[in-house]
Amino acid sequence: MPRMTVRGVDLNYEIVGGAGPWVALMPGGRRSMAAVRSLAGRMAEAGYRVVIHDRRNCGASALAIDGANSEYEQWADDLHALLGELGALPVVLGGSSSGCRTSILFCLRHPGSVRAMLLWRVTGGGYASERLAFNYYTQFIEAAHEGGMEAVAETEHFAEIVEANPANRGRLMAMEVDAFVAAMGRWRRYFLEGADLPVIGATDADLASIGVPVVVIPGCDWIHPMETGRRAQRLMPDAELFEMFHVQHEVEMYPLEEWDAREDELAAAFLGFLERRL
């Protein structure tokens, strides 16, 4: 896979498709770009060039934990720099869950660089804020306190990124426990402070300021409540709503396998939207 150093961080990326308008897709959680490769392929078949990448601290990209601002702001600025180097701006930007949050922040921070947005599994609410703060940050703070950086390296997420990029172990072990905990703590506060926002990381006014065409496909679980997606769509002035699921499921996370099984429908919704709006 090609790699590029942007903003001091080595990122693993891939371009799917050889010609056409530029699209960038991001998965949820801290998943690798493999999670959106199939969807990227479907869009490439329809005539788009799709950039997928492993965000910092994800997949085979480099580990870089400084906590200077939120992890999602760093992801958004990294992607903007990567796409700029590739000559892929302005871009159609899409993401699921954490990729959705990053897409919104990208658009707010770099509004002239976005042509349209494809958002699915929108995250919001107190439950999501608390649970994701633990998943992304608290568990690693606890591991560092209990067993130092060696214990952090043995957690599932960090073990995966070390396996994908062995140099990440050296980067992780070089960190002082106090510095790591402080950075994770700052990132965690960002999440917890987003509990009452319509979307974690974006206020009502932020969403109302987004002027590009947007299509929103809500989730259907406690972390991605249907009403969160609907509210985000209502707040953005040029946003369309497409609902793939019509029942709010009383589960923390609706199985990703169910979303994967309906990728044809997801791709068709995005491609139909882009055909109308670009």
N, C-alpha and C positions, 0 to 999 in steps of 0.2 A: 504494500500500500504506500502511496506517496505520503510524505510528511512535510510539514512546514513549521518554522519557528515564527510565531507572532506574539508580540507583547512579552517576549522573553520565555515563552512556553512552546514546547514542541508538540504539535497537534497531528494526529493521524486522521487522514481524510480520504475521500473517494469521490470521483465525479461519475455519475451514472447517466449515460446518454451523451451523444456527440454534438448535438446542435439544438437550437431552440431557446426559448426564454429560460432564464435561470430561476431555479427553485432551490431552497434549502430546507431540509426536514430534520427534526430532532425528536428522539424518543422520550419516553417518560423516565422517571427515577434517575438513576445514574447509569442507565443501560448503555451498552455500546451501540455504535451506529448500525450494527447488524440487525437491530430491532426494527429499523425502518428501511432496510435495503430492498425488501420485496416491494413495498409501496413505492419506493423510488424507481424501481424497475418498471412498474406499471405506468408511472408518469413519464418515464423516458420513452416508453413505447408509444405514448401519445404525442411525442414531439417536444419534450422538455429536457433540459440539462439539470440534473439534480445533484447538489452537493450534500453529502452526509459526512459527519465527522464525529470523532470521539472528543467530547468536551474535556477540558483539563480535569484531572482527578477521575477520569472515566476511561474504560476500555484500554486501548494501547497508547493513549496520549500521556504526556508527562504529568507527574504529580506536582502541584504548586499550591501550597496552602499558606496564605499570608493574612487573610481575613481583613484586608484593608477596607474593602466594601463587601457587599453581599456576594455570595458565590454566583448568584444569577446575573448580577450586573457584570461580573467578570466573564461569565459565559457569553453574555450578549456582546460585550466589547471584543472578546476573542473572535467570535464569529464574524463580526463586522470587519475586523482587520483581515481575517482569512479571506473573506469574500472580496474585499478590496484588492488584495494581492492577486486573486484569480480573475479579476476584471468582471466579477459577477454581480455588481451593484448597478442599479437597484434590483432587488430580488423579491420573489414571492416567498414568503417565510411561513413555515408550518411547524407545528409541534404538538405533542401529546403530553398532558400533565406537566411535568417540569419543563418539557420542551415548549409547551404552551405558555407557561409563565415567562420563560426566557424570550420567546417571540414577542410577547407584549412589551417587555422591558427593552428589547432591541428597538422596537418601533418607537417607544417613548424617548429613547436616548439618541436614536439615529433616524428621525422621521423621514428624511429625504431619501433614505436608502431602501425603503420598502414600497413595493408595488401593490401588494395585497397580502392578506394573512389567512392561513388555513389552521384553525384551532380546534382541537378535540380533547375531550376529557379535562375540562376546565376545573381547576382546584380552588376551593375556598371554604371558609367556615372554621369554627373553633375546633371541631374534631380533627379536620385535616391539618390545621396549624400545629396542634399538640402532637399528633401522631407522626407527622413528617419531621417535626423538629427532633423527635426522639430518633427516628430512623436515620436521618441524615447527620445528626450531630451528637445528641446526648449519649447514645450508645458508645461512641468513640471517645468522648470525654471520660466516660466511666471506665472504659478499657485502659486509657492512658493513666488514669489515677490508680487503677488496680495493678497494672503490670508494665507500665511504661510503653515506649514505642514498639517494643517487641510484641506486646499484647495487641496493640493496634494493628500491626502487620498481620496478625493471625485472624482478625475478624474477616468475615466472608467477603465484604466489599474490597478491602485493601489487599487481601490475598489474591483476589481476582485480577486487580490491576497490576500487581507485582508479577503474576503469571503471564499476563499479556505483554508486559514491558518490564523485564527484570531490573532495569535501571531504577525503577520506582522504589525498589527496596532501599537502595542507598540514599535516595532523596528523603524517604520517610525516616530512616534511622538516624539521619543527620539532624533531624529536628529536635530541639529541646522540648521536653514534655510541657513545660509552662507555656511556651510559645504556641505549641499545637493546641493546647486547651484554650488559650485565650482567643485564637483565631476561630476555633469551633464555637466558642461561646458567643462571639460577635455574630457569626452566621446564624446561630440559633435564635438570637434576639430578633433578627430580621424576620424569621418565620413567626415567632410568637407575637410580634407586633402586628402581623397581618391577619390576626384572627377575625377582626371585625370588618375587614375590607371586602369589597365585592369579589375580588380575586386577590390571592396572596401576592403582594408586591405592587398592586395598582389600586388607586382610589377611584371613586366615582368620577372625579374631575379628570383623572388620567385617562380613563376609558373614553370619556366624552370628548377628549381632545384628539382621538385617533380618527384621522380622516380618510384612510385608505379603505378599499373594499375588504370585508372580512366575512368568512363563513365560520359559524360556530356549531360544533357537534357536541352536545353535552354528554357528560358521563352519566352514570346511574348508580353510584354507590356513595358511601359515607365520605370518602375522600374527594370524590368528584360528583357532588350532588347535581341532580338535573337542574334544580332551580339556580345554582351558581352559573351554569352555562347560559341559561335563559336570561338571567339578569345581566350578565356580561354582554350578551347580544343586544339587549334593550338599551344599554348605556352607550354602546358604540354607534355613532350616527349612520354609518353605512354598512351595517352588519346584517347578514342573513342567518336564519336558524334552520338547521337540518337535524332532525332527531332520528337517530338510528334505533334507539331504545326508548320505549314509552312507559316503562315501569321503573320506579325507584326501588332498587334492591336493598334490603336491609343487611348489607354486608360491608365490611371495610373496603374491600377491593373486588370489583366484579372481574372474573377471570380474564386475563389477557388473551387466553385461547379463544374466548368467545368473540373478542374483537378481531382477532386474526381470522377467524372463520368467516367474518363478514368484510374482509378486505376489499372484495369486489365492489361492495356497496360504498365503502369509504372512498375508494379511488374514484368511483363514478360521481360521487357527490362533489369531490374536489375538482375533478376535470370539467364537470358541467358548469360549476361556478366560474372557473377560470375562462371557459369558452365564452360565457356571457359577459364577464367583467373586464377582461384584459383587452 
